[in-house]
Amino acid sequence: MSRVEKLAELTSIREQALAPATARARLAELLADDEAEVRGAAAAAVGSYPGDADLVRAALRLARADTTADVRQQAALALGE
């Protein structure tokens, strides 16, 4: 899947246009994507699912340790939502 397709999918996830279980599973995968832009967008989308402890933990890991500053920032902002 291309970067553009992943980002479009993340838009659907943020808008909660996908079934919750599907969205959460896909979001967990995208949080570990090789591309920083995708990880950052995925981290931002975590704010749409604040009750999911696994996603919150994944975003916290990104906020603390991702190699890209923008990803760390997006994760921290999502955790504050």
C-alpha positions as CSV (number, residue, x, y, z in Angstrom):
1,M,0.0,0.0,0.0
2,S,1.4,3.4,-0.9
3,R,2.0,6.3,1.5
4,V,-0.9,8.2,0.0
5,E,-3.3,5.2,0.4
6,K,-2.2,4.8,4.1
7,L,-2.8,8.4,4.8
8,A,-6.3,8.2,3.2
9,E,-7.0,5.2,5.3
10,L,-6.0,7.1,8.4
11,T,-8.4,9.9,7.5
12,S,-11.2,7.2,7.5
13,I,-10.0,5.9,10.8
14,R,-10.0,9.4,12.4
15,E,-13.5,10.0,11.1
16,Q,-14.5,6.6,12.5
17,A,-15.7,5.6,9.1
18,L,-14.4,2.0,9.6
19,A,-15.8,-0.6,12.0
20,P,-14.1,0.0,15.4
21,A,-12.3,-3.3,15.6
22,T,-11.0,-3.0,12.1
23,A,-9.9,0.6,12.7
24,R,-8.1,-0.2,15.9
25,A,-6.3,-3.1,14.4
26,R,-5.2,-1.2,11.3
27,L,-4.2,1.8,13.4
28,A,-2.0,-0.4,15.5
29,E,-0.2,-1.6,12.4
30,L,0.2,2.0,11.0
31,L,1.7,3.2,14.3
32,A,4.7,0.9,13.4
33,D,4.9,1.9,9.8
34,D,8.4,2.5,8.2
35,E,7.4,6.0,7.1
36,A,7.5,8.8,9.6
37,E,4.7,10.7,8.0
38,V,2.4,7.6,8.3
39,R,3.4,7.0,11.9
40,G,2.8,10.7,12.8
41,A,-0.7,10.6,11.2
42,A,-1.4,7.3,12.9
43,A,-0.3,8.8,16.3
44,A,-2.6,11.7,15.7
45,A,-5.5,9.3,15.0
46,V,-5.1,7.7,18.4
47,G,-6.9,10.6,19.9
48,S,-10.0,9.3,18.2
49,Y,-9.9,6.1,20.3
50,P,-9.0,7.4,23.8
51,G,-10.4,4.3,25.5
52,D,-8.1,1.8,23.8
53,A,-5.2,1.1,26.2
54,D,-3.1,-0.7,23.7
55,L,-3.2,2.3,21.2
56,V,-2.5,4.7,24.0
57,R,0.5,2.7,25.1
58,A,1.8,2.6,21.5
59,A,1.4,6.3,21.2
60,L,3.2,6.8,24.5
61,R,6.1,4.7,23.2
62,L,6.2,6.9,20.0
63,A,6.0,10.1,22.1
64,R,9.0,9.0,24.1
65,A,11.2,7.2,21.6
66,D,10.4,7.7,18.0
67,T,13.4,8.9,16.0
68,T,11.4,11.6,14.2
69,A,10.5,14.8,16.2
70,D,7.2,15.3,14.3
71,V,6.1,11.8,15.2
72,R,6.9,12.4,18.9
73,Q,5.0,15.6,18.8
74,Q,1.9,14.1,17.1
75,A,1.9,11.3,19.6
76,A,2.1,13.7,22.5
77,L,-0.7,15.9,21.2
78,A,-2.9,12.8,20.7
79,L,-2.3,11.7,24.3
80,G,-3.4,15.1,25.4
81,E,-6.8,14.9,23.6
